[in-house]
Amino acid sequence: MKRLHVCIVVGVLISLMAAHAAADDYVDMLKQKVPRYERFTTGRFAPMYEPLARQMVLDYKLKTGVAVEIGGSCSPFLMHLARKTEMTCYALDIDVWAMRLLGVMVDEAQLTGRVIPVEGDVQDLPFKDNFADLIFSRGSIPFWPDQTLGLRECYRILKPGGVGYIGHGGFGRLLEPEERAKMVKWRLGWGKNEENRPEGWRGPKEGMLDMAREIGIKEFRLIKEPQVGWWLEFRK
Ligand SMILES: C[S@@+](CC[C@H](N)C(=O)[O-])C[C@H]1O[C@@H](n2cnc3c(N)ncnc32)[C@H](O)[C@@H]1O
């Protein structure tokens, strides 16, 4: 009888270890499938997201409500925003692997239900009108096939009184100067080398202000970050 118990315990332990190994393999597989996973989550660009989240909270007095990030991949920005506020944060990206990996990361960070991965296309957002208090996006607009349509969708789901902040390649205002200098240097080097450009990248769009006018956005402004990019801030 005693021997049977020992066998059962050993059997259960082996099954648990196998299940853990399979889960680790799955996460490793996802990390390999998400383009530039390291760069944005732990690599050279990672330090920008906490100050960016802080900037949004400070400038727009964010506390509660709904935030949507578009094209954030594994959304380090939203993970920081969720920790700094009580907002419900939706991370929408067209990359199914990034959304699966984000699901695992959110659970590990104990942010389940606070950061919600949504696979989708900015050009056809799966959210109702007037849904979000904050719409944030960085580095994704150069990849949108129809940027006007994407921006129109962002405006549609923005709540009256809410704010949209959509950027091309900036790092935000509150990043430590030393970190900024490193990132600017790297960005400028990257920009010169065409081979570095990811598939689907269409470059900075000229005429963001015209696009905002065409959509019928009444209140907007362009915030420039010398050498690296710009942000379109808009309200409804
Ligand atoms: C270069 S990454 C930007 C990552 C990060 N937001 C950053 O700070 O740079 C571009 C992201 O936009 C997403 N993306 C591209 N086209 C999209 C679309 N039509 N709708 C939603 N997301 C899109 C990609 O899957 C990718 O995760």
The ligand as an SDF file (V2000), in Angstrom:
LIG
                    3D

 27 29  0  0  0  0  0  0  0  0999 V2000
    7.1460   48.7380  -34.3610 C   0  0  0  0  0  0  0  0  0  0  0  0
    5.8400   48.0150  -33.4680 S   0  0  0  0  0  0  0  0  0  0  0  0
    5.5310   49.2340  -32.2450 C   0  0  0  0  0  0  0  0  0  0  0  0
    5.7140   48.6930  -30.8880 C   0  0  0  0  0  0  0  0  0  0  0  0
    5.5940   49.6880  -29.7720 C   0  0  0  0  0  0  0  0  0  0  0  0
    4.2690   50.2780  -29.7080 N   0  0  0  0  0  0  0  0  0  0  0  0
    6.5820   50.8250  -29.8000 C   0  0  0  0  0  0  0  0  0  0  0  0
    6.5850   51.5550  -28.8380 O   0  0  0  0  0  0  0  0  0  0  0  0
    7.3440   51.0450  -30.7220 O   0  0  0  0  0  0  0  0  0  0  0  0
    4.3770   48.2220  -34.4870 C   0  0  0  0  0  0  0  0  0  0  0  0
    3.1830   47.4840  -33.9140 C   0  0  0  0  0  0  0  0  0  0  0  0
    2.0100   47.8820  -34.6370 O   0  0  0  0  0  0  0  0  0  0  0  0
    1.2280   46.7120  -34.8490 C   0  0  0  0  0  0  0  0  0  0  0  0
    0.3420   46.9400  -36.0180 N   0  0  0  0  0  0  0  0  0  0  0  0
    0.7090   47.0730  -37.3160 C   0  0  0  0  0  0  0  0  0  0  0  0
   -0.3620   47.2710  -38.0930 N   0  0  0  0  0  0  0  0  0  0  0  0
   -1.4480   47.2920  -37.2700 C   0  0  0  0  0  0  0  0  0  0  0  0
   -2.8440   47.4480  -37.4840 C   0  0  0  0  0  0  0  0  0  0  0  0
   -3.3520   47.6190  -38.7220 N   0  0  0  0  0  0  0  0  0  0  0  0
   -3.6780   47.4170  -36.4170 N   0  0  0  0  0  0  0  0  0  0  0  0
   -3.1690   47.2270  -35.1650 C   0  0  0  0  0  0  0  0  0  0  0  0
   -1.8480   47.0480  -34.9010 N   0  0  0  0  0  0  0  0  0  0  0  0
   -0.9950   47.0850  -35.9350 C   0  0  0  0  0  0  0  0  0  0  0  0
    2.2580   45.6190  -35.0950 C   0  0  0  0  0  0  0  0  0  0  0  0
    1.7320   44.3270  -34.9350 O   0  0  0  0  0  0  0  0  0  0  0  0
    3.3130   45.9640  -34.0620 C   0  0  0  0  0  0  0  0  0  0  0  0
    3.0940   45.3410  -32.8230 O   0  0  0  0  0  0  0  0  0  0  0  0
  1  2  1  0
  2  3  1  0
  2 10  1  0
  3  4  1  0
  4  5  1  0
  5  6  1  0
  5  7  1  0
  7  8  2  0
  7  9  1  0
 10 11  1  0
 11 12  1  0
 11 26  1  0
 12 13  1  0
 13 14  1  0
 13 24  1  0
 14 15  1  0
 14 23  1  0
 15 16  2  0
 16 17  1  0
 17 18  1  0
 17 23  2  0
 18 19  1  0
 18 20  2  0
 20 21  1  0
 21 22  2  0
 22 23  1  0
 24 25  1  0
 24 26  1  0
 26 27  1  0
M  CHG  2   2   1   9  -1
M  END
$$$$
